[in-house]
C-alpha cells in the first residue's frame, strides 16, 4: 500500500486542521460555560450549532459516508486521517462535522438497508443534521456481547409490530433532538438458526410505550455532547409493519454490517485522542519542575513519551492497513484486521492517556484538563462494539483454523 495521502485527503486535512485551530479548540471552554447555564444538561450549547453551520459552509460535512449520494464519497483510507483529527476533540469535533456516533452508524445502516420511504423520513433529516438518533441493542439482563442473547421481542400483529423489552447504554437517547430508535429484537425467538431470529425496526421516540427511563453514567461522566447513554423501556410499543428494516430475520447481519465501519471509526478517533494526550504530556513536562529539574528531564517521563510515540505510529499503520483492506477486499476480507485494531487500539490508548494523567498529577484527574474524560472514553471503547475478549476469541479461532 502507498503510505502517502492523496491530493484530496491532504486538502481536506489542511482545511480540517485549520477548522480545529480556528473554531473547535476555542469552542471547548465556551461550550462548557454555556452548558452550565442551560435549563437541561441534555440541551445543546449554542456554540455547537455555530460549529455545525461553519463546518457545512466549509464543506466539512458527512465526511464518513463513502456513498457520494449521501456523503463526501471518501474511501475508508481517505477518511482515516480526518477522523483522527476529530478525535483530538471527541466531544465537539465529530458532532460539528455530523460525524458522531451513534448517528454515523445509523446513517450507514439506513443508507444500505432502508427502503426509499424510510430514507426520506429518517435518513435525510439525519444527513442534514436536523435530528439525532439512537441504536437500541444492548440489554441489562443478558450478555449482549453475544447478540443472539437479545431478549427484546418484536411481534407481528396485523399490519403492525409490537415491541417489548428493556435496553440500556443506548447512546444518544437523552438528546432532545433524538427522533428515532433503531431497535434490535427477536421476531422469531424459537427459530432454528440463532442468527436469523433477530430483526431491526424503526421506532419514533414519541411512540406511546417508549420510556427513556434514566441516563447511565460512564465512569461517573454523563456524555452530554453525544446525547447521553440511556436506559430505555419499550412497553407494548406499536409501530407500522413498514418500519421494519429489510426482512424479518435480517437483524443480525445488519448489525454486523453496521458495527464494522463503526469499529474502525472509533479506532481512527482514538489515535487522535492519544495524540492530544501526548501533546498535553509534553507541554506539562517542559513547564513543571520537580526535584530540581523539569519533568522533561526525568528519565521515566522521557520513557513514557518515547513509548507513546512508538505505539501511536504502530497503531496508525495498522488502522490505515485495515482501512485500505476494507476499501480493496471489503469488510469480510478485512475481518482479522478489524478485530486486531479493535483489540489493540483502545487498550494502548488507555495506557498513553494514563501516563499523561500521571504527568499532570492531581490536574490529570481534574476538570481543568480533558485527560480524565479522554481516559473514560477510551476505556469504555474496550467494551463498546464488542469487548476485547469477544474479538480475541474470534481472532484466535480464525488463526487456529490454519493448523487444524
LOBA-271248 format. One record per residue (C-alpha): x, y, z; residue in three letters. Coordinates in steps of 0.001 Angstrom, whole numbers, plus 524288, in hexadecimal, padded with zeros to 5 digits. Example, Ala and Ser with C-alpha at 12.3 -4.5 7.8 and 13.67 -1.06 7.14 Angstrom:
% residues 2
8300C7EE6C81E78ALA
835667FBDC81BE4SER
***
This chain:
% residues 404
800008000080000UNK
8040280E1F7FDA8UNK
806898151880A7FUNK
804BF822B9804F7UNK
7F7A5829BE80573UNK
7F18982CFF7F86AUNK
7EEF483AFB7F410UNK
7E0DF83B5D7F8BFUNK
7E4618360980621UNK
7EF6A83FD8807D4UNK
7E66584AFA803EEUNK
7DBE1846B580D84UNK
7E5F48449081844UNK
7EAE785272816A8UNK
7DD26858068172BUNK
7D95E84FAE822C6UNK
7E5AD852EF82A8BUNK
7E2DB8615882858UNK
7D4B185F5882C6AUNK
7D930858D183904UNK
7E2BD863C883C43UNK
7D9B386EF5838A2UNK
7CCAF869C183D76UNK
7CC8185CEC844F9UNK
7D73285E8784F31UNK
7D2C886C56852D8UNK
7C4CC86739853FBUNK
7C82085CE585E31UNK
7C82D8663E869BCUNK
7BCCD86DF886419UNK
7B489861AD8630CUNK
7B71985E5387148UNK
7B33786BE9875BCUNK
7A6E686BC086D8CUNK
7A32285E2A87225UNK
7A3888628A8804AUNK
7992B86CC687D23UNK
78FE1863CD875A5UNK
782AB85FFF87B2BUNK
7854C851AB8782DUNK
792B184B1387831UNK
78EB88443586B9EUNK
78C1285097863E2UNK
7967085403859E5UNK
79EFD85FDF85CF0UNK
79CB086A90852CDUNK
7AAF786A2E84E9AUNK
7A8F685C678494BUNK
79EE38615D83F8AUNK
7A89F86BD183B83UNK
7B30D8617483940UNK
7A9AC8595A83111UNK
7A622864EB828A0UNK
7B46E868348266DUNK
7B7E385A0C8234EUNK
7ACE7859A18194CUNK
7B16F8666081375UNK
7BF318611381202UNK
7BACD8542A80C23UNK
7BF4784C53817FEUNK
7B277844FC81964UNK
7AECE8368081942UNK
7BCDE832E68161BUNK
7BB038251281B56UNK
7B15982072810EAUNK
7B7FF81A018053AUNK
7AB8C81AA87FD09UNK
7AC478271A7F4FBUNK
79D71827C17F479UNK
79D1082A5080310UNK
7AAA082E5080777UNK
7B7F8832ED80339UNK
7BAF78269A7FB8FUNK
7C7CB8243E802A3UNK
7CDDB816DC803C1UNK
7D1148116781129UNK
7DF648144280E7FUNK
7DC548226F80B38UNK
7D3858243381701UNK
7DCDB81E1A820EFUNK
7E60B829BE822BAUNK
7DA6E832F98235BUNK
7D3CE82B1282E02UNK
7E0BA82B0583559UNK
7E0BA839D983566UNK
7D2DB83A6F83AD4UNK
7D6EB830F784592UNK
7DF4B83BBC84B73UNK
7D29F842148500EUNK
7C94A83687850B5UNK
7BE5F83DBC85787UNK
7BD1D848A884D8DUNK
7C3CD845D984096UNK
7BC63839A083C12UNK
7AF618400083F70UNK
7B33984C9383886UNK
7B5E4844F082C04UNK
7A9C783C3A82D4EUNK
7B338830E882EE2UNK
7AFBF82CD283CC1UNK
7AB2881FA084187UNK
7A0F881A1E8426CUNK
79B898220F83718UNK
7A6AD81E2A82E13UNK
7A3C380FBB82F7BUNK
795308121682E74UNK
796B281A1782212UNK
79F4F80F9381C13UNK
795418055E81FCCUNK
789F280D0D81A09UNK
791728105480DAEUNK
79471801EC80B8DUNK
7882A7FAF08101EUNK
77C9E8045681134UNK
77258805938069CUNK
76FE3812807FFABUNK
764DA816D3808B1UNK
76D1B813ED814C6UNK
7788A81B6480F0BUNK
770278273E80C2CUNK
76A0882777819ABUNK
775C78242382215UNK
782938247881A88UNK
78131831AA813E1UNK
77F0B8397282089UNK
78ACA8328E8269DUNK
7934A835D181AF1UNK
78F1F8440381C31UNK
7923B8442382ABEUNK
7843E847CF82DE0UNK
781C383C11836B7UNK
78943831F583E9EUNK
7871B8236784082UNK
78A3F817DF8495BUNK
78DA18098E8474BUNK
786D1800CC8512FUNK
78DA17F3B585235UNK
7943B7F1B785F80UNK
78C007EBFB86A93UNK
78EA47EB6687939UNK
789267DDC487B7BUNK
791B07D64C871E0UNK
79FBD7D61886D0BUNK
79D887DEAD86134UNK
7AB427DC2285C2AUNK
7A48A7D001856A6UNK
79A017D62C84E40UNK
7926F7C96684DA6UNK
78F247CB9485C0AUNK
786C37D78D85949UNK
779797D5C885FC1UNK
771A77E17B85AFDUNK
765D07DC46853B9UNK
760DA7E1B4846CAUNK
753AD7DB368444FUNK
74BA37DC6B837DAUNK
73D8B7E07683A2AUNK
7360C7E2C082DA5UNK
73BAB7EE6582678UNK
744367F2298320EUNK
74F2D7ED4283ABCUNK
74EAF7EDC284988UNK
75B917EF86850E9UNK
75E027EBB985F0DUNK
76B3C7EC4686594UNK
775057F3A686DD2UNK
7818B7F97B8687DUNK
78C868011686EC0UNK
7988F8090186B1FUNK
790FC80D9B85F4CUNK
799B18189285A5CUNK
792F58251685632UNK
785ED821EA85C79UNK
7865382D378662EUNK
788328373985B6CUNK
77B8A83EF98597AUNK
77E4D83ED084AD1UNK
77E2C82FF184A84UNK
7725B82CA98422EUNK
773BC81E2783F63UNK
778F5811848451CUNK
77DFB8066583CDAUNK
77A177FAFA8456FUNK
77F7F7ED398449BUNK
776D57E257849B9UNK
771F27D4C0846B9UNK
767227D27083CFDUNK
7695B7C3A983D51UNK
76E537C02284AF4UNK
76C937B18784894UNK
773027B12D83B2CUNK
77CA27A65383880UNK
7876D7AF7C8340DUNK
78B067B87B83F85UNK
790497C290835DBUNK
7835C7C38B82E9BUNK
77AD77C63283A70UNK
77D867D4D583B35UNK
7781D7E0508338CUNK
779E07EF0A83392UNK
76EE07F8C083407UNK
76D37807888343BUNK
7664D80CD58403DUNK
7633F81B6D840FAUNK
766E1820C184E42UNK
759528264E850D6UNK
7527E8192884EB9UNK
749CA8157C85A54UNK
7509580B88862F8UNK
75E5F810BA860BDUNK
7640A8150386DD0UNK
7718881B0386EB8UNK
7730E8175287CE7UNK
7803781CDD8811FUNK
78DC38210187CB8UNK
7988D8171887EFFUNK
7A59881C8188362UNK
7B2A88182087DEEUNK
7BD568184A8884EUNK
7B58C822EE88EFDUNK
7B3F982B23882ACUNK
7A78282E2C87B56UNK
7AAC182F6086CFBUNK
7A2FE83BB886A61UNK
7A87983E9C85CFFUNK
7A459831AB85711UNK
7972C831BA85DACUNK
79A668290F8692EUNK
7990481A7086AD4UNK
78B4C8171486F37UNK
7834E80C08874A5UNK
7775E80AB886BE7UNK
76B558024E86DE2UNK
762717FE32862A7UNK
7555C7FA3286857UNK
74B577F5CB85E49UNK
750EB7FF4D85450UNK
7493D7FE54847A0UNK
74EDF802F383AA7UNK
74AB58008082C88UNK
7500C7F43C82621UNK
756497FD2381C00UNK
75FEE8017782680UNK
767097F466825C1UNK
774907F63181FDAUNK
7772A7EC0781571UNK
7711A7DEBF817EEUNK
76D5D7D72982402UNK
7792D7CFAB828CBUNK
782DA7D917822B4UNK
786317E06882F33UNK
7929E7D9068329CUNK
798847DB198251EUNK
794B17E98082555UNK
79B107EB10832BAUNK
7A7AF7E51382DCCUNK
7A7B17EDFF821F1UNK
7A5737F9D782AB4UNK
7AFDA7F684834C7UNK
7BB207F45782B48UNK
7BCB18028E826F8UNK
7B94D80726834ACUNK
7C4AC7FFA783A6AUNK
7CEA78058683138UNK
7C90F8133F83312UNK
7CAE6811CB841CEUNK
7D8E880D6783FD6UNK
7DBCD818B8836A8UNK
7D6E78227A840B8UNK
7DE1E81B8584BB8UNK
7EB0881E6784508UNK
7E76082CC684532UNK
7E43982BBD853A3UNK
7F197825C5855FEUNK
7F823830BC84E63UNK
7F10483AE0856A5UNK
7F570833DB86307UNK
803A88339685E8FUNK
803228420585B22UNK
7FDCA845498689EUNK
807DB83C7586F14UNK
8132484308867DEUNK
80E3A850AA86B09UNK
80CF584CE687943UNK
81A5C8469587979UNK
8217C852B0874A7UNK
819FE85BF487D8FUNK
81AC9854E888AB6UNK
8265B8532D893DCUNK
827FA8484B89DD7UNK
833DA844B48A5E8UNK
83C5F84F0A89FDAUNK
839BD84CC989165UNK
82EA284D1A887ACUNK
825EF84156885C0UNK
82B23840EB877D7UNK
8387C83DAA87D6DUNK
8335C8326D885A7UNK
836B68254E87F99UNK
829AF81F1C882A8UNK
8222482A0A87BECUNK
82B138293087026UNK
8281981AA586F76UNK
8197281D4986FE2UNK
81A84826FC864A9UNK
8234181E4485C66UNK
81AC28123D85E74UNK
80E9481A0F85B35UNK
8144C81EC584E5CUNK
818558110B84A5BUNK
80AF380B9484DF2UNK
8035D81618846B1UNK
80B38813F683A46UNK
808DE8054183B0BUNK
7FA55806F883D59UNK
7F8DB810BF8325AUNK
7FF438078B828A4UNK
7F6777FC5182CC8UNK
7EA4A804D182BBFUNK
7EE4F809D081E54UNK
7F0FA7FBF7819B1UNK
7E37F7F7F881E88UNK
7DD168037D817A1UNK
7E4488000B80B12UNK
7DFDA7F1D880BF8UNK
7D1C27F5ED80E5CUNK
7D2847FE1880201UNK
7D91C7F39E7F9B4UNK
7D3D47E6827FE74UNK
7C7FB7EA8A80690UNK
7C48E7E952814E6UNK
7C4D27DA8A81494UNK
7D2477DA6780EA3UNK
7D6E77E3D18192BUNK
7D0617DC598243EUNK
7DD077D86A82AFEUNK
7E29B7E62382A56UNK
7D5EE7EC7282F17UNK
7D65B7E3B283AF9UNK
7E4DF7E64883CE8UNK
7E3407F50B83D5CUNK
7D76D7F3D38463FUNK
7DFA17EBE484FCBUNK
7EC377F3AD84EF0UNK
7E81B801D784D92UNK
7DF788048585973UNK
7E8747FCB886255UNK
7F4AC8040A85E15UNK
7EE3F8117385DF0UNK
7E92B80F7C86BC3UNK
7F73F80D4D87009UNK
7FC2581967868E0UNK
7F1A08220986ED2UNK
7F44881C0887C21UNK
8028A8202A87B3EUNK
7FE4A82DE287763UNK
7F56282E3188346UNK
800DC829FF88BBEUNK
80959834D088640UNK
7FEF483EBA889FBUNK
7FDA3839E8897F8UNK
7F11183E7D89E63UNK
7EE2B846C689275UNK
7ED5383A8888A41UNK
7E12F835BB8913AUNK
7DAF28433489202UNK
7D17884A4688937UNK
7DC0785432885B2UNK
7E1B884B1887B78UNK
7DAB8841F6871F0UNK
7E2DD83624875E0UNK
7D9BE82FCB87FB5UNK
7CE6E8306487640UNK
7D70682B7886B24UNK
7DB3F8200D873A4UNK
7CD2381C87876D8UNK
7C95981D1186885UNK
7D4DC814AE86436UNK
7D2C180ACA86F0FUNK
7C467809A186B81UNK
7C8328061885D96UNK
7CE1C7F97D862C3UNK
7BFDF7F59F864B8UNK
7B8887FCC4859F4UNK
7B61B7F5A284D17UNK
7BA3C7E8ED85389UNK
7C37A7E74685F28UNK
7D1CB7E3BF85D40UNK
7CF937D5AB860F7UNK
7C5587D34685663UNK
7CE807D83D84BDEUNK
7D9F47D0AC85190UNK
7D1D77C43885183UNK
7CDD67C5FE84363UNK
7DB647C9F383EEAUNK
7E1C97BE6F845C8UNK
7D8307B4D183FD8UNK
7DAD67BA4783261UNK
7E9737B8FB834A5UNK
7E8567AB16839E7UNK
7E0B87A6A182DF0UNK
7ED777A75E82652UNK
7F2B579C1782E59UNK
7E6C37934582F4CUNK
***
